[in-house]
Amino acid sequence: MALKNDHIDVGRRHAPPEHTPRLRLKPKAPLSGYVDGAWWPHSEDLTAELPDLLSVLSVRLGPIGRVIYNLNEWAKPPTKFATGGRTVRLDGYRIQPVNTVEVLGLNRDKIVLLVVSPHADPDQAHAIMMTAAGPNNAATVESLLIISPEATESHV
């Protein structure tokens, strides 16, 4: 019996992003906290937002095979999504922590991102993203989402 291969070009990374995603990642170092950084999408359409995000994350993760998201936070995307010459599985779960997405590489490495609302105030979104990407930040998702711009400035 032959195994079905859903991945179009396993060794190839995603194409460069058309638009740079609003993304901040912790330095590649020992893990701290629940999230590895933060992402501020431009819309609530996951399939429209993912190509540029996955293109950037593939630099750290290599080829990406799966994205896990909370079902209640995004319009229902398809279960498979073609981007960058590959097919990526999109798995929505009600138990996925709110305001997060997990991006998994084919090598089983993963990046967990805090998702800032596309409708967030720009100063607040920037403060949340910078704090979430702090190398020693171990704050919970809930506490990260209530950070004010003033709190970030006092820690810089």
BELPEWO-V177835 format. One record per backbone hydrogen bond with DSSP energy under -1.0 kcal/mol. NH is the residue of the N-H (numbers start at 1). CO is the residue of the C=O. If there is no record, write none. Layout:
# BELPEWO-V177835
nh co
NH CO
NH CO
This chain:
# BELPEWO-V177835
nh co
12 9
23 21
24 38
26 36
29 27
36 112
38 24
39 114
40 22
49 45
50 46
53 49
54 50
55 51
56 52
57 53
58 54
59 56
61 57
62 58
65 104
66 104
67 89
68 102
69 91
71 93
73 70
75 44
81 88
83 86
86 83
88 81
89 65
90 79
91 67
93 69
101 113
102 68
103 111
104 66
105 109
106 63
108 105
111 103
113 101
114 37
115 99
116 39
120 117
125 121
126 122
127 123
128 124
129 125
130 126
131 127
132 128
133 129
134 131
137 134
144 140
145 141
147 144
152 148
153 149
154 150
155 152
